[in-house]
C-alpha cells in the first residue's frame, strides 16, 4: 500500500530491490551500493530535488494521487477539446441539427421505414 493505493507485486519487488540488493561495487573502495544509493551518489542535487518533489506531490509520502491528478485533468481537457472540434466541424442545418449526407434530396426520407429498438 502507498497511502490508499495498492501497489502491485512487480512494483513492490522493484522498490525493494532498489533499496536492498547490491547494484554497484566501487572499484576503488570495494563498497557496494544499491541502485538508489548509486543514483544518490552520482546525482546528489537531482536526487534531493526529485525526493522533494515526490514528497510534496504525495503529501508527505501519504497519497500517490497527486502524481497523476494534473496529467488526468490535461488528458480529459484535451479529449473534450478534440470532441468539441470534431462536432463544430460537422455540417449542420440552420436549426443546429446535424446534416446527413445520404445522396437524396430529403434527408428525412433516409429514416423512413427504420424502427429504433430503444
Buried (B, 14 or more C-beta within 10 A) or exposed (E): EBBEEEEEEEEEEEEEEBEEEEBBEEEEEEEEBBBBBBBBEEEEEEBEEEEEEEEEBBEEEEBBBBBEEEEEEEEEEEEEEEEEEEEEEEEEEEEEEEEEEEEEEEBEEEEEEEEEEE
